[in-house]
Amino acid sequence: MNLVLTEEQEELRASVRRFLNDRSPMSRVRQVIETPEGYDRALWDRMAADLSLQGMAVPDTWGGAGFGQVEMSIVMEELGRALVPSPFLASAVLASNALLALDDEDAKRELLPSIADGRTIATLAAAEDGGGWDGTEVATTAALDGEGWRLHGTKTLVVDGLNADLLVVVARAGDELGFFIVEGDAPYLNRTKLAGLDLARQLASLEFSGTAARRLVSEYAAGALSRALDLSSVALAAEQLGGLEHCLDTSVDYAKARAQFGRPIGSFQAVKHLCADMHVAMELARSVLRYAAWAADEAPEELPAAAALARAYCSEAFFKVAADTIQVHGGIGFIWEHDAHLYYRRAKSSELLIGGPVQVREQLAQRLGV
Amino acid sequence: MPEALNDFRNRARAWLGANAPRRSDDDATGVPRRWDLDSARAFQAELHDAGLAGIAWPTAYGGQGMTPAEQRAFDEEARDFDLPGEFFSIGMGMCGPTILDLGTEEQKARYIRPLLRGEEVWCQLFSEPGAGSDVASLQTRAVKDGDGWLVSGQKVWTSVARYADFGALIARTDPDRPKHDGITMFVVDMHAPGVTVRPLRDMTGGATFNEVFFDGVRVPDRNVVGEVDGGWAASIRMLMHERVSIGGSTRPRRGATFGSLSKLARSRGMDGDPVVRQRLAELYVRERAVHLFGTRLAQEARHGRNPGSRGSVGKLAGAELARFSAGVAAELLGGDAIAWDSTDREAARWAAAVLSAPAAAIAGGSNEVQRNIIGERVLGLPKEPQVDRDVPFRELRVGTQAGASRQ
């Protein structure tokens, strides 16, 4: 097991952080989240052109940079730290992981290169109202008519569903679970932007009413979905760790700078101990995340439990630290103009995105053989 | 030519397999086999003869002169065995390393080898009834007497004092200086006239700790560790060794663990209960997070990054885990956690897990002290204003000392 990053990996982190400091400072994030599309296309293009971020974990045969999940987690950590509003989770993580987990070599050759270089924005439509993400209760159906597959049903919590050029949809074809590709602007597809807790991440519902779709080859779709979600869970946990780190840093800075009763509030044990507990949460979250990312690359048999572990720990830790960040800031932390609520919103939203804590713990218990 | 790491690991594994008792998995509560002092000493001497004690300690004083990498390899191999750590962990984890850091040539030559061979057991004499978290307010005095010192006072919370041959003692040598400045560290002979050890019965009913009384005990000058009146720096050094040895441990936990409690849930037919499953998963997450942090700290140390005050993170998280896991154990046991057949040893051990959990949050620096350390030394937050820092010790109101009339 290796939980320490190499020098090259630390350099990757430094360059991503520098890039985001320059091109996506908080003032810019504030502007971007007010726009209808909710992300910055120019930044997205530079992420691909300058740093190849979107294709970080896509093998080079399909136009990616060919790195692993450790590198991907570094990128996600930095995106989470800077709260960058972008379809990265949707396209580079969820949709890419789904395509990579399938057995459809033609689709990979055809679709992955343009996703890896950022030209195409893709997303994964898996969740449904009343059902989880894991594909056990999929009500969306796929049926063949004379011209091909047609989808009926409704998907929800589709990350960047409105921005996506390409949708990877999980649907039931008779008794079988399957993956389908739908063009973002296909006829008989109704896309609705949802009002959301997280202002920096757009979620949509998708209504399919006889939408034309292409079926992807998958020998064992449930297994592929599970693997795709496990890898995406590790990436999301990394993003949560990054958000947590930002919250810890700003809390400590504020506790040093803000004075009440004639001294910095960070000298009072009540505030100091809150910050110390945040630091403990950060150190443990980082350890868990490094392990899960290592397992994703080097110990695939450990990935299912490791992914659930990382999601469980990082979700709880990030939300706790985000909430305590508001507490350390006091009244100013509750103001719209202060960034604390953006991270608080992100923390709660991410905690519940790919299955909430109760589902994740049950999944973990199953995977541990309890 | 030095032995390759893998060869060393194989040698350690082979020796342990042939000579050390295995940890037993049958015992759900995982209470280790109890060593008595004689067998523990004999084992430790054999371990040293085999070149497996003091692995990263200098050869000049009886160590093996290898690196922390070999020590970690040994620790990893030793996980599956019950070694007699309880008698020697204070000496090996705290007193020995501090003497190596600060001791005189004579002290290193005299004390280290017998310590490593288990011939001499060590204890640490810091805490006092009036000096707990604020250990610098200690009142035990060492008064100059010819070529030595006369020590009088009381220490408390002293592990293994009953078995100890030597103790690392801090005492006040100059009460006219501020409290941190007038302290000196000594090596004290626990068999000297005037030393009285009394077991301290704790809330579990057991007596891990002791009270130690000093009544005019003579300690020669050559037993001063570090500088006269420079004992505070020596104490900090020793406490850092302590936190690293507690918090940086990657040894699997015993007692109320995810593994033992999953077994318990299964044996009671509770493992299908969704609430029980949630609690077990939660326990796994916390336990694994603490363990992975310890592993990461050790790996970072291997890459040359000193854990320093971050040992406090593991110590604090471990203490919180102990309380949480004891709580899960009690939830699963229900009524059996509060009353059991008096011959049921397993039930008694679960109760012991509940009763011993508070100790983890106090011993070796309370959770609050750890949070101060993390806040101040890791995060750089300012200290609280200290009213007693620059005042001569004798004017302070501490312990049984009334202090000056000043406010």
Interface residues (C-beta under 8 A of the other chain):
Chain A: M1 N2 L3 V4 V252 A255 K256 R263 P264 G266 S267 F268 Q269 K272 H273 C275 A276 D277 H279 V280 E283 L284 A285 R286 S287 V288 R290 Y291 L309 A312 Y313 V358 R361 E362 L364 A365 L368 V370
Chain B: F258 S262 A265 D271 P274 R277 Q278 L280 A281 E282 Y284 V285 R288 A289 V290 L292 F293 T295 R296 Q299 E300 H303 R310 V313 L316 A317 E368 Q370 R371 N372 I374 G375 E376 V378 L379 G380 L381 P382 K383 E384 P385
